[in-house]
């Protein structure tokens, strides 16, 4: 049984137990309602809500199979890239949170533009000066540095995540890596480092500690997205709530 088949088995066993609990929820509501009206629930009416021993045994077996399976060591290049994609997406989520905070600080300060645009009297201009003297409505070097760094981090992790996902879906690339691993008699998932350099479209994977890496170049040329592409996609998502086809 493969790792995925074990997970499927777990889902199936949990589904059976969940259905029992859901059915019992309906039974409970109905029984309470009838009790209030003088309805007498017959013996064993709640049997469909009982979790059977067979269902529990199936779950316990599936639980042990999943818990004891080695999911960390990838056996194929596709698994390797998928794992790296997941890690990059986790980093991207954190980077987005940092960027959101940094953006909020900058945008709060830029909010003074509207007040400045209408400050055409001495009192209004004096009030504007007072606002500009506060930290909330001013922008300093540290805030700009934090914002720019956050932007760079989002770009980096988005680039890495996209590259790993594209690689996982590139059968020519994964087949090449799998063949290389087989020929050299090692497990794909025993790699010690992996890098992707977008400017030359190259993955470098290390399977040892001597610093030597094997490279695969030019596989993602059709997957590249320009600044115009991502901006247009962002506008589309803002308007329609989904990525363009």
GIWO-V81282 format. One record per residue. N is the residue number from 1. RES is the residue in one small letter. NEAR is the number of other C-alpha atoms within 12 Angstrom. Layout:
# GIWO-V81282
N&RES&NEAR + N&RES&NEAR
This chain:
# GIWO-V81282
1&x&12 + 2&x&14 + 3&x&23 + 4&x&17 + 5&x&15 + 6&x&26 + 7&x&24 + 8&x&19 + 9&x&25 + 10&x&27 + 11&x&21 + 12&x&21 + 13&x&27 + 14&x&24 + 15&x&19 + 16&x&26 + 17&x&27 + 18&x&22 + 19&x&20 + 20&x&23 + 21&x&21 + 22&x&19 + 23&x&21 + 24&x&22 + 25&x&18 + 26&x&18 + 27&x&24 + 28&x&20 + 29&x&15 + 30&x&19 + 31&x&21 + 32&x&17 + 33&x&15 + 34&x&15 + 35&x&15 + 36&x&12 + 37&x&11 + 38&x&10 + 39&x&12 + 40&x&14 + 41&x&18 + 42&x&12 + 43&x&8 + 44&x&10 + 45&x&17 + 46&x&22 + 47&x&16 + 48&x&21 + 49&x&21 + 50&x&23 + 51&x&25 + 52&x&19 + 53&x&13 + 54&x&14 + 55&x&23 + 56&x&22 + 57&x&18 + 58&x&24 + 59&x&29 + 60&x&21 + 61&x&22 + 62&x&27 + 63&x&22 + 64&x&18 + 65&x&23 + 66&x&23 + 67&x&17 + 68&x&14 + 69&x&19 + 70&x&16 + 71&x&21 + 72&x&19 + 73&x&23 + 74&x&24 + 75&x&27 + 76&x&30 + 77&x&37 + 78&x&29 + 79&x&31 + 80&x&33 + 81&x&40 + 82&x&31 + 83&x&27 + 84&x&34 + 85&x&29 + 86&x&23 + 87&x&21 + 88&x&29 + 89&x&27 + 90&x&19 + 91&x&24 + 92&x&27 + 93&x&21 + 94&x&19 + 95&x&28 + 96&x&25 + 97&x&19 + 98&x&23 + 99&x&28 + 100&x&20 + 101&x&19 + 102&x&25 + 103&x&25 + 104&x&21 + 105&x&24 + 106&x&27 + 107&x&21 + 108&x&22 + 109&x&26 + 110&x&20 + 111&x&20 + 112&x&26 + 113&x&17 + 114&x&14 + 115&x&22 + 116&x&23 + 117&x&14 + 118&x&15 + 119&x&17 + 120&x&14 + 121&x&13 + 122&x&12 + 123&x&12 + 124&x&17 + 125&x&18 + 126&x&16 + 127&x&19 + 128&x&25 + 129&x&18 + 130&x&18 + 131&x&22 + 132&x&23 + 133&x&16 + 134&x&16 + 135&x&16 + 136&x&20 + 137&x&25 + 138&x&25 + 139&x&26 + 140&x&18 + 141&x&11 + 142&x&15 + 143&x&25 + 144&x&21 + 145&x&17 + 146&x&24 + 147&x&28 + 148&x&21 + 149&x&20 + 150&x&27 + 151&x&24 + 152&x&19 + 153&x&25 + 154&x&28 + 155&x&27 + 156&x&24 + 157&x&29 + 158&x&29 + 159&x&32 + 160&x&35 + 161&x&30 + 162&x&30 + 163&x&38 + 164&x&39 + 165&x&30 + 166&x&30 + 167&x&38 + 168&x&29 + 169&x&23 + 170&x&24 + 171&x&21 + 172&x&20 + 173&x&29 + 174&x&29 + 175&x&22 + 176&x&23 + 177&x&38 + 178&x&27 + 179&x&20 + 180&x&22 + 181&x&25 + 182&x&16 + 183&x&12 + 184&x&13 + 185&x&12 + 186&x&21 + 187&x&24 + 188&x&34 + 189&x&30 + 190&x&23 + 191&x&30 + 192&x&21 + 193&x&24 + 194&x&31 + 195&x&28 + 196&x&35 + 197&x&22 + 198&x&28 + 199&x&13 + 200&x&17 + 201&x&25 + 202&x&25 + 203&x&31 + 204&x&24 + 205&x&31 + 206&x&25 + 207&x&25 + 208&x&18 + 209&x&12 + 210&x&9 + 211&x&14 + 212&x&15 + 213&x&20 + 214&x&24 + 215&x&24 + 216&x&26 + 217&x&23 + 218&x&23 + 219&x&30 + 220&x&30 + 221&x&18 + 222&x&13 + 223&x&20 + 224&x&21 + 225&x&20 + 226&x&15 + 227&x&12 + 228&x&11 + 229&x&15 + 230&x&18 + 231&x&15 + 232&x&16 + 233&x&20 + 234&x&17 + 235&x&16 + 236&x&16 + 237&x&15 + 238&x&13 + 239&x&12 + 240&x&12 + 241&x&11 + 242&x&12 + 243&x&16 + 244&x&16 + 245&x&7
